[in-house]
Amino acid sequence: MFEALIAGLIIVALLLAAWLPPTWILWLGVGLGALGAIVGVPAGIVYHLRLWRALRAVGHPTAGMWIRPHALHEHLDEGTREGIRVIFALGAAGFVVTLIGAAGVVTAVARLLW
């Protein structure tokens, strides 16, 4: 079901990209990219700091934390893990919104140039 939702959203996005004026898409992409960065970057910083502190508190090494930090969640107790997952999800959502905004900007620029 989730895959069908994603496919439907992609189809709607493609139809809107063909129908909306490119300048609207450009500004929508800039707005989404900025919103995603405003939410995602601070959340990412807070997430990495909290994860680092939590791992140090339980005595687990923090090596590899910057490459695959989510793999280290299993080394935390349940209460700490849940708090960290909320910030992780917020940062990930901000990242996805930033990528969608960037795709909108690229789409608009391509349509404006061709």
N, CA, C and O atoms as a MOPAC input file, in Angstrom:
PM7 MOZYME 1SCF
protein

 N      0.81700 1    -1.19200 1     0.00000 1
 C      0.00000 1     0.00000 1     0.00000 1
 C      0.86100 1     1.25600 1     0.00000 1
 O      0.56800 1     2.23200 1    -0.69000 1
 N      1.94100 1     1.20900 1     0.79800 1
 C      2.83000 1     2.36100 1     0.86500 1
 C      3.45900 1     2.64800 1    -0.49700 1
 O      3.60500 1     3.80700 1    -0.88800 1
 N      3.83000 1     1.59500 1    -1.21400 1
 C      4.43200 1     1.76300 1    -2.54000 1
 C      3.44000 1     2.39300 1    -3.51300 1
 O      3.82500 1     3.21100 1    -4.34800 1
 N      2.17100 1     2.01800 1    -3.41200 1
 C      1.14000 1     2.60300 1    -4.27500 1
 C      0.97700 1     4.08900 1    -3.97900 1
 O      0.77600 1     4.88700 1    -4.89500 1
 N      1.06200 1     4.46200 1    -2.71300 1
 C      0.98700 1     5.87300 1    -2.34500 1
 C      2.15500 1     6.65000 1    -2.94100 1
 O      1.96600 1     7.73500 1    -3.49100 1
 N      3.35000 1     6.10300 1    -2.83300 1
 C      4.53500 1     6.75200 1    -3.41100 1
 C      4.37300 1     6.89000 1    -4.92400 1
 O      4.64800 1     7.95400 1    -5.47900 1
 N      3.93500 1     5.83700 1    -5.59100 1
 C      3.73800 1     5.88500 1    -7.04600 1
 C      2.69800 1     6.93500 1    -7.41300 1
 O      2.87900 1     7.67100 1    -8.38300 1
 N      1.62700 1     7.01300 1    -6.66100 1
 C      0.60000 1     8.02000 1    -6.91900 1
 C      1.12600 1     9.43000 1    -6.74200 1
 O      0.81300 1    10.31800 1    -7.53500 1
 N      1.92300 1     9.64200 1    -5.70600 1
 C      2.51400 1    10.96200 1    -5.48400 1
 C      3.48100 1    11.33700 1    -6.60100 1
 O      3.54400 1    12.50000 1    -6.99900 1
 N      4.22300 1    10.37800 1    -7.10200 1
 C      5.13400 1    10.65100 1    -8.22000 1
 C      4.34500 1    11.04000 1    -9.46300 1
 O      4.72200 1    11.97600 1   -10.16800 1
 N      3.26200 1    10.33600 1    -9.73400 1
 C      2.43500 1    10.66300 1   -10.90400 1
 C      1.84100 1    12.05500 1   -10.76200 1
 O      1.84200 1    12.82600 1   -11.72100 1
 N      1.33500 1    12.38700 1    -9.58200 1
 C      0.77900 1    13.72500 1    -9.35200 1
 C      1.86700 1    14.78600 1    -9.52200 1
 O      1.62100 1    15.82900 1   -10.12900 1
 N      3.05800 1    14.53200 1    -8.99600 1
 C      4.15800 1    15.49000 1    -9.12800 1
 C      4.54200 1    15.69700 1   -10.58800 1
 O      4.80700 1    16.82600 1   -11.00200 1
 N      4.57600 1    14.62700 1   -11.36800 1
 C      4.90900 1    14.75500 1   -12.79100 1
 C      3.83200 1    15.53100 1   -13.54600 1
 O      4.14500 1    16.35600 1   -14.40500 1
 N      2.57900 1    15.27000 1   -13.23000 1
 C      1.49500 1    16.01600 1   -13.87600 1
 C      1.54700 1    17.49500 1   -13.50700 1
 O      1.35500 1    18.35600 1   -14.36600 1
 N      1.80200 1    17.79000 1   -12.24400 1
 C      1.92100 1    19.18800 1   -11.83400 1
 C      3.12700 1    19.85800 1   -12.48000 1
 O      3.06000 1    21.02900 1   -12.85300 1
 N      4.22500 1    19.12700 1   -12.61500 1
 C      5.42200 1    19.68600 1   -13.24700 1
 C      5.16700 1    20.03300 1   -14.70300 1
 O      5.75300 1    20.98000 1   -15.22800 1
 N      4.30200 1    19.27900 1   -15.35800 1
 C      3.97700 1    19.56400 1   -16.75600 1
 C      2.93200 1    20.66600 1   -16.87800 1
 O      2.89400 1    21.36400 1   -17.89100 1
 N      2.09600 1    20.83400 1   -15.88200 1
 C      0.96300 1    21.74900 1   -15.96900 1
 C      1.26400 1    23.13500 1   -15.40200 1
 O      0.83900 1    24.13900 1   -15.97200 1
 N      1.99000 1    23.20100 1   -14.28600 1
 C      2.27300 1    24.48700 1   -13.64300 1
 C      3.32400 1    25.27600 1   -14.41900 1
 O      4.20500 1    24.68900 1   -15.04800 1
 N      3.23500 1    26.59300 1   -14.37800 1
 C      4.29000 1    27.40900 1   -15.00000 1
 C      5.63700 1    27.16300 1   -14.30900 1
 O      5.68300 1    26.95700 1   -13.09600 1
 N      6.72700 1    27.18500 1   -15.07500 1
 C      8.04200 1    26.88200 1   -14.49400 1
 C      8.44700 1    27.81900 1   -13.35800 1
 O      9.11700 1    27.39000 1   -12.41900 1
 N      8.05300 1    29.08200 1   -13.42700 1
 C      8.43900 1    29.99200 1   -12.33900 1
 C      7.75200 1    29.61700 1   -11.02800 1
 O      8.33300 1    29.78200 1    -9.95600 1
 N      6.52500 1    29.11700 1   -11.10700 1
 C      5.84700 1    28.65300 1    -9.89300 1
 C      6.59000 1    27.46000 1    -9.30500 1
 O      6.79700 1    27.37200 1    -8.09400 1
 N      6.98600 1    26.54400 1   -10.18600 1
 C      7.71500 1    25.35400 1    -9.73100 1
 C      9.04700 1    25.76900 1    -9.10700 1
 O      9.47000 1    25.21000 1    -8.09600 1
 N      9.69700 1    26.75100 1    -9.71800 1
 C     10.97400 1    27.23400 1    -9.19800 1
 C     10.80900 1    27.76000 1    -7.77600 1
 O     11.55200 1    27.36800 1    -6.87700 1
 N      9.84400 1    28.63900 1    -7.57400 1
 C      9.66200 1    29.22800 1    -6.25300 1
 C      9.14300 1    28.22100 1    -5.23700 1
 O      9.49400 1    28.28700 1    -4.05900 1
 N      8.31400 1    27.29600 1    -5.68500 1
 C      7.86200 1    26.22900 1    -4.79400 1
 C      9.04900 1    25.36000 1    -4.37000 1
 O      9.16500 1    24.97900 1    -3.20500 1
 N      9.92800 1    25.05200 1    -5.32600 1
 C     11.12300 1    24.26600 1    -5.01100 1
 C     12.05300 1    24.99000 1    -4.06000 1
 O     12.59400 1    24.38800 1    -3.13300 1
 N     12.24100 1    26.29100 1    -4.28900 1
 C     13.09400 1    27.08100 1    -3.39200 1
 C     12.49300 1    27.10200 1    -1.98600 1
 O     13.20200 1    26.94400 1    -0.99200 1
 N     11.18100 1    27.29700 1    -1.92100 1
 C     10.51800 1    27.32600 1    -0.61500 1
 C     10.61100 1    25.99800 1     0.11600 1
 O     10.90300 1    25.96100 1     1.31100 1
 N     10.36000 1    24.90100 1    -0.60500 1
 C     10.45500 1    23.58200 1     0.02500 1
 C     11.88900 1    23.27300 1     0.44900 1
 O     12.12100 1    22.72500 1     1.52700 1
 N     12.84400 1    23.62700 1    -0.40400 1
 C     14.24300 1    23.39300 1    -0.05300 1
 C     14.65200 1    24.16400 1     1.18800 1
 O     15.33800 1    23.63500 1     2.06300 1
 N     14.22500 1    25.42300 1     1.26100 1
 C     14.54700 1    26.23700 1     2.43400 1
 C     13.86100 1    25.69500 1     3.68600 1
 O     14.47900 1    25.60800 1     4.74700 1
 N     12.59000 1    25.33200 1     3.56200 1
 C     11.86300 1    24.78300 1     4.70500 1
 C     12.51300 1    23.48700 1     5.19600 1
 O     12.69200 1    23.28700 1     6.39700 1
 N     12.86000 1    22.61900 1     4.25800 1
 C     13.50600 1    21.36800 1     4.63500 1
 C     14.83700 1    21.59600 1     5.32400 1
 O     15.16800 1    20.91100 1     6.29100 1
 N     15.60400 1    22.56200 1     4.82600 1
 C     16.90000 1    22.85400 1     5.43700 1
 C     16.73900 1    23.50100 1     6.80900 1
 O     17.49800 1    23.21200 1     7.73400 1
 N     15.74600 1    24.37900 1     6.93400 1
 C     15.51400 1    25.04300 1     8.22200 1
 C     15.12700 1    24.03000 1     9.29400 1
 O     15.50100 1    24.17900 1    10.45700 1
 N     14.38400 1    23.00900 1     8.90700 1
 C     13.97600 1    21.97200 1     9.86100 1
 C     15.05100 1    20.89200 1     9.97900 1
 O     15.40800 1    20.48900 1    11.08600 1
 N     15.56200 1    20.42500 1     8.84700 1
 C     16.43400 1    19.25900 1     8.82800 1
 C     17.83400 1    19.47600 1     9.35900 1
 O     18.36500 1    18.61200 1    10.05700 1
 N     18.44700 1    20.60700 1     9.04800 1
 C     19.83400 1    20.82200 1     9.47700 1
 C     19.94500 1    20.92900 1    11.00100 1
 O     20.76900 1    20.23300 1    11.59500 1
 N     19.14400 1    21.77600 1    11.65200 1
 C     19.24100 1    21.79600 1    13.12100 1
 C     18.86900 1    20.45500 1    13.75700 1
 O     19.48900 1    20.03400 1    14.73300 1
 N     17.85700 1    19.79000 1    13.20300 1
 C     17.47400 1    18.48100 1    13.74900 1
 C     18.61300 1    17.48200 1    13.58700 1
 O     18.85800 1    16.67000 1    14.48000 1
 N     19.30900 1    17.53400 1    12.45900 1
 C     20.44000 1    16.64000 1    12.24100 1
 C     21.57300 1    16.89800 1    13.21600 1
 O     22.19400 1    15.96300 1    13.72100 1
 N     21.83700 1    18.16100 1    13.47600 1
 C     22.89800 1    18.50400 1    14.43000 1
 C     22.53100 1    18.01900 1    15.82900 1
 O     23.34300 1    17.39700 1    16.51400 1
 N     21.29900 1    18.31000 1    16.24500 1
 C     20.84600 1    17.87700 1    17.57400 1
 C     20.85900 1    16.35300 1    17.66800 1
 O     21.27500 1    15.79700 1    18.68400 1
 N     20.40800 1    15.68400 1    16.61900 1
 C     20.38400 1    14.21400 1    16.60900 1
 C     21.78300 1    13.64100 1    16.81300 1
 O     21.98600 1    12.77800 1    17.66700 1
 N     22.74800 1    14.12100 1    16.03000 1
 C     24.09700 1    13.57500 1    16.13700 1
 C     24.72000 1    13.86800 1    17.50700 1
 O     25.41900 1    13.02500 1    18.06800 1
 N     24.46600 1    15.05900 1    18.03600 1
 C     24.99200 1    15.37500 1    19.36800 1
 C     24.36600 1    14.48800 1    20.44300 1
 O     25.06700 1    13.97100 1    21.31200 1
 N     23.04200 1    14.31400 1    20.38200 1
 C     22.37300 1    13.46700 1    21.38300 1
 C     22.80800 1    12.00800 1    21.25900 1
 O     23.01400 1    11.32900 1    22.26500 1
 N     22.94600 1    11.53500 1    20.03500 1
 C     23.38700 1    10.15300 1    19.84500 1
 C     24.79900 1     9.96900 1    20.37700 1
 O     25.08300 1     8.98100 1    21.05400 1
 N     25.68300 1    10.90600 1    20.07900 1
 C     27.05700 1    10.82300 1    20.55600 1
 C     27.09500 1    10.78300 1    22.08200 1
 O     27.79200 1     9.96000 1    22.67500 1
 N     26.33700 1    11.68500 1    22.70800 1
 C     26.30000 1    11.72100 1    24.17600 1
 C     25.73700 1    10.42600 1    24.75600 1
 O     26.26000 1     9.89700 1    25.73600 1
 N     24.66500 1     9.92000 1    24.14200 1
 C     24.03500 1     8.69500 1    24.64400 1
 C     24.97100 1     7.50300 1    24.50100 1
 O     25.04400 1     6.66500 1    25.40000 1
 N     25.68200 1     7.41600 1    23.39100 1
 C     26.62400 1     6.31100 1    23.19900 1
 C     27.78300 1     6.39500 1    24.18300 1
 O     28.22900 1     5.38000 1    24.71700 1
 N     28.26300 1     7.59900 1    24.41700 1
 C     29.35900 1     7.78200 1    25.37800 1
 C     28.90000 1     7.43500 1    26.79600 1
 O     29.67200 1     6.90100 1    27.59300 1
 N     27.63600 1     7.74300 1    27.10300 1
 C     27.10900 1     7.47000 1    28.44600 1
 C     27.04100 1     5.97000 1    28.73600 1
 O     27.23400 1     5.55200 1    29.87800 1
 N     26.76700 1     5.16000 1    27.71300 1
 C     26.70800 1     3.70700 1    27.92600 1
 C     28.05100 1     3.03800 1    27.64800 1
 O     28.16800 1     1.81700 1    27.76100 1
 N     29.06400 1     3.82500 1    27.28700 1
 C     30.39700 1     3.28200 1    27.06800 1
 C     30.60100 1     2.61100 1    25.72700 1
 O     31.55200 1     1.84800 1    25.55600 1
 N     29.73100 1     2.87900 1    24.78100 1
 C     29.86900 1     2.27400 1    23.45100 1
 C     30.70900 1     3.19700 1    22.56900 1
 O     30.53300 1     4.41400 1    22.62100 1
 N     31.62100 1     2.64600 1    21.75700 1
 C     32.42300 1     3.49300 1    20.87300 1
 C     31.54700 1     4.19400 1    19.83100 1
 O     30.52100 1     3.66800 1    19.40100 1
 N     31.97400 1     5.37600 1    19.44600 1
 C     31.20600 1     6.17100 1    18.48100 1
 C     31.78400 1     6.08200 1    17.07700 1
 O     31.39200 1     6.85600 1    16.20300 1
 N     32.69900 1     5.16600 1    16.84200 1
 C     33.29000 1     5.01100 1    15.50900 1
 C     32.20700 1     4.63800 1    14.50300 1
 O     31.35800 1     3.79000 1    14.77800 1
 N     32.24400 1     5.26800 1    13.35400 1
 C     31.27400 1     4.99400 1    12.29800 1
 C     29.95500 1     5.72500 1    12.46700 1
 O     29.02800 1     5.54000 1    11.67900 1
 N     29.87300 1     6.55100 1    13.49200 1
 C     28.62400 1     7.24400 1    13.77800 1
 C     28.21700 1     8.19800 1    12.66500 1
 O     27.02300 1     8.40800 1    12.45400 1
 N     29.14500 1     8.76400 1    11.96700 1
 C     28.82800 1     9.75700 1    10.93600 1
 C     28.43400 1     9.09800 1     9.62200 1
 O     27.86800 1     9.75200 1     8.74700 1
 N     28.72800 1     7.80700 1     9.47500 1
 C     28.39400 1     7.11700 1     8.23100 1
 C     27.04700 1     6.41300 1     8.34000 1
 O     26.18600 1     6.58600 1     7.47700 1
 N     26.85800 1     5.62100 1     9.39400 1
 C     25.59500 1     4.87900 1     9.59100 1
 C     25.15100 1     5.01500 1    11.04200 1
 O     25.22600 1     4.05200 1    11.80400 1
 N     24.69200 1     6.19200 1    11.42900 1
 C     24.35100 1     6.38300 1    12.84000 1
 C     23.15100 1     5.56000 1    13.30000 1
 O     23.09100 1     5.15200 1    14.45900 1
 N     22.20400 1     5.31400 1    12.41100 1
 C     21.00700 1     4.56400 1    12.81500 1
 C     21.33600 1     3.13500 1    13.24200 1
 O     20.57800 1     2.52600 1    13.99700 1
 N     22.45300 1     2.59900 1    12.76900 1
 C     22.84600 1     1.24200 1    13.16000 1
 C     23.26400 1     1.17900 1    14.62800 1
 O     23.29600 1     0.10100 1    15.22100 1
 N     23.57900 1     2.32100 1    15.20500 1
 C     24.01400 1     2.35700 1    16.60300 1
 C     22.85100 1     2.50600 1    17.58200 1
 O     23.05900 1     2.45000 1    18.79400 1
 N     21.63900 1     2.69300 1    17.07900 1
 C     20.47900 1     2.86000 1    17.96000 1
 C     20.26800 1     1.64300 1    18.85300 1
 O     19.79600 1     1.77400 1    19.98200 1
 N     20.61500 1     0.46800 1    18.35600 1
 C     20.36300 1    -0.76400 1    19.10800 1
 C     21.18300 1    -0.85500 1    20.39000 1
 O     20.88300 1    -1.67400 1    21.25800 1
 N     22.21100 1    -0.02700 1    20.51700 1
 C     23.06100 1    -0.07100 1    21.70300 1
 C     22.53200 1     0.81000 1    22.83400 1
 O     23.14700 1     0.89300 1    23.89700 1
 N     21.40500 1     1.46000 1    22.60900 1
 C     20.83400 1     2.36400 1    23.60600 1
 C     19.65500 1     1.70200 1    24.30700 1
 O     19.02500 1     0.79600 1    23.76200 1
 N     19.36100 1     2.16600 1    25.52900 1
 C     18.17500 1     1.63800 1    26.20700 1
 C     16.92400 1     2.21100 1    25.53800 1
 O     16.99500 1     3.18900 1    24.79500 1
 N     15.79000 1     1.59100 1    25.81300 1
 C     14.54600 1     1.90700 1    25.09500 1
 C     14.13100 1     3.37300 1    25.23700 1
 O     13.73200 1     3.99200 1    24.25100 1
 N     14.21700 1     3.93100 1    26.42300 1
 C     13.81200 1     5.32200 1    26.63000 1
 C     14.67000 1     6.29600 1    25.84600 1
 O     14.15400 1     7.21000 1    25.20400 1
 N     15.96800 1     6.10300 1    25.89600 1
 C     16.88700 1     6.96600 1    25.15200 1
 C     16.69400 1     6.78200 1    23.65700 1
 O     16.70200 1     7.75200 1    22.89900 1
 N     16.52100 1     5.54500 1    23.23800 1
 C     16.34700 1     5.23500 1    21.81200 1
 C     15.12300 1     5.94400 1    21.23600 1
 O     15.18700 1     6.49100 1    20.13500 1
 N     14.01500 1     5.93800 1    21.96400 1
 C     12.79200 1     6.57200 1    21.45600 1
 C     12.97800 1     8.07600 1    21.28500 1
 O     12.53700 1     8.64600 1    20.28700 1
 N     13.62600 1     8.72000 1    22.25000 1
 C     13.88300 1    10.15800 1    22.13100 1
 C     14.77600 1    10.48200 1    20.95100 1
 O     14.57700 1    11.48900 1    20.27100 1
 N     15.75300 1     9.63800 1    20.71000 1
 C     16.67300 1     9.86700 1    19.59800 1
 C     15.97700 1     9.59400 1    18.26800 1
 O     16.23600 1    10.28500 1    17.28200 1
 N     15.11000 1     8.61100 1    18.23100 1
 C     14.40600 1     8.29700 1    16.97900 1
 C     13.48100 1     9.42500 1    16.53700 1
 O     13.29900 1     9.63700 1    15.33800 1
 N     12.90200 1    10.14500 1    17.47600 1
 C     12.03500 1    11.27400 1    17.11700 1
 C     12.85100 1    12.33700 1    16.38800 1
 O     12.44000 1    12.82400 1    15.33500 1
 N     13.99300 1    12.69200 1    16.94000 1
 C     14.85800 1    13.68700 1    16.29900 1
 C     15.38400 1    13.15200 1    14.97000 1
 O     15.48800 1    13.89900 1    13.99700 1
 N     15.71500 1    11.86600 1    14.92300 1
 C     16.17700 1    11.22700 1    13.68700 1
 C     15.11600 1    11.35300 1    12.59500 1
 O     15.42800 1    11.71000 1    11.46000 1
 N     13.86000 1    11.05800 1    12.94200 1
 C     12.76700 1    11.13700 1    11.96800 1
 C     12.54500 1    12.57000 1    11.50700 1
 O     12.28000 1    12.80400 1    10.32700 1
 N     12.64700 1    13.52300 1    12.41000 1
 C     12.47400 1    14.93000 1    12.04700 1
 C     13.56800 1    15.37200 1    11.07900 1
 O     13.28400 1    16.04200 1    10.08600 1
 N     14.80400 1    15.00600 1    11.35900 1
 C     15.90700 1    15.34400 1    10.45800 1
 C     15.77500 1    14.66700 1     9.10900 1
 O     16.04800 1    15.27800 1     8.07500 1
 N     15.35600 1    13.40500 1     9.11100 1
 C     15.16600 1    12.67800 1     7.85200 1
 C     14.04600 1    13.30300 1     7.03100 1
 O     14.16400 1    13.41900 1     5.81100 1
 N     12.96400 1    13.70500 1     7.68800 1
 C     11.86200 1    14.35600 1     6.97500 1
 C     12.32200 1    15.68100 1     6.37200 1
 O     11.97100 1    16.00500 1     5.23800 1
 N     13.10300 1    16.44200 1     7.12500 1
 C     13.64600 1    17.69000 1     6.58700 1
 C     14.53500 1    17.44200 1     5.38600 1
 O     14.50200 1    18.20200 1     4.41800 1
 N     15.32700 1    16.38600 1     5.44000 1
 C     16.19600 1    16.03400 1     4.32100 1
 C     15.38300 1    15.68600 1     3.08100 1
 O     15.71000 1    16.12100 1     1.97700 1
 N     14.31800 1    14.89800 1     3.26200 1
 C     13.47100 1    14.50700 1     2.13000 1
 C     12.78800 1    15.73100 1     1.52500 1
 O     12.70900 1    15.85100 1     0.30200 1
 N     12.29500 1    16.63900 1     2.36200 1
 C     11.65400 1    17.85900 1     1.85300 1
 C     12.67300 1    18.70100 1     1.08900 1
 O     12.33700 1    19.29000 1     0.06300 1
 N     13.90700 1    18.76600 1     1.57100 1
 C     14.95700 1    19.49400 1     0.85700 1
 C     15.22700 1    18.86800 1    -0.50700 1
 O     15.39500 1    19.58700 1    -1.49200 1
 N     15.27000 1    17.54800 1    -0.57700 1
 C     15.47900 1    16.87100 1    -1.86200 1
 C     14.32600 1    17.12500 1    -2.82600 1
 O     14.54900 1    17.32200 1    -4.02100 1
 N     13.10200 1    17.12100 1    -2.32200 1
 C     11.94600 1    17.40900 1    -3.17600 1
 C     12.03300 1    18.83800 1    -3.70000 1
 O     11.74700 1    19.08900 1    -4.87100 1
 N     12.42400 1    19.76700 1    -2.84800 1
 C     12.60800 1    21.14700 1    -3.29000 1
 C     13.69200 1    21.27000 1    -4.34400 1
 O     13.53000 1    21.99800 1    -5.32300 1
 N     14.79800 1    20.56200 1    -4.15200 1
 C     15.87900 1    20.59100 1    -5.14000 1
 C     15.41900 1    20.01200 1    -6.46900 1
 O     15.77400 1    20.52800 1    -7.52900 1
 N     14.63000 1    18.94300 1    -6.42000 1
 C     14.08800 1    18.36400 1    -7.65500 1
 C     13.17200 1    19.36000 1    -8.35300 1
 O     13.16400 1    19.43900 1    -9.58100 1
 N     12.40400 1    20.11700 1    -7.58300 1
 C     11.55300 1    21.14800 1    -8.16900 1
 C     12.35900 1    22.23900 1    -8.84300 1
 O     12.00500 1    22.68900 1    -9.93300 1
 N     13.43500 1    22.66800 1    -8.21000 1
 C     14.28900 1    23.70400 1    -8.80800 1
 C     14.91600 1    23.19600 1   -10.09800 1
 O     14.93000 1    23.91000 1   -11.10100 1
 N     15.43200 1    21.98000 1   -10.08600 1
 C     16.04100 1    21.40700 1   -11.29300 1
 C     15.00400 1    21.27400 1   -12.40300 1
 O     15.29100 1    21.57200 1   -13.56200 1
 N     13.80600 1    20.82800 1   -12.05400 1
 C     12.73600 1    20.69700 1   -13.04600 1
 C     12.38700 1    22.05200 1   -13.64300 1
 O     12.23400 1    22.17500 1   -14.85800 1
 N     12.26100 1    23.06200 1   -12.80100 1
 C     11.91300 1    24.40000 1   -13.28300 1
 C     13.00200 1    24.97000 1   -14.18000 1
 O     12.70600 1    25.54500 1   -15.22800 1
 N     14.24600 1    24.81700 1   -13.78200 1
 C     15.35000 1    25.33600 1   -14.59900 1
 C     15.39300 1    24.61800 1   -15.94000 1
 O     15.59200 1    25.25000 1   -16.97700 1
 N     15.20900 1    23.31300 1   -15.92700 1
 C     15.19900 1    22.56200 1   -17.18800 1
 C     14.07000 1    23.04300 1   -18.09300 1
 O     14.27400 1    23.21300 1   -19.29500 1
 N     12.89400 1    23.26200 1   -17.53900 1
 C     11.77000 1    23.74000 1   -18.35100 1
 C     12.00500 1    25.15800 1   -18.84600 1
 O     11.59500 1    25.49600 1   -19.95600 1
 N     12.65200 1    25.98800 1   -18.05000 1
 C     12.92700 1    27.36500 1   -18.47600 1
 C     13.97700 1    27.41300 1   -19.58000 1
 O     13.93700 1    28.29800 1   -20.43400 1
 N     14.91000 1    26.47700 1   -19.56900 1
 C     15.97200 1    26.47600 1   -20.57800 1
 C     15.55300 1    25.81500 1   -21.88000 1
 O     16.11400 1    26.11000 1   -22.93600 1
 N     14.55700 1    24.91200 1   -21.81400 1
 C     14.14500 1    24.24200 1   -23.03500 1
 C     12.81900 1    24.73200 1   -23.41200 1
 O     12.26600 1    24.29900 1   -24.42400 1

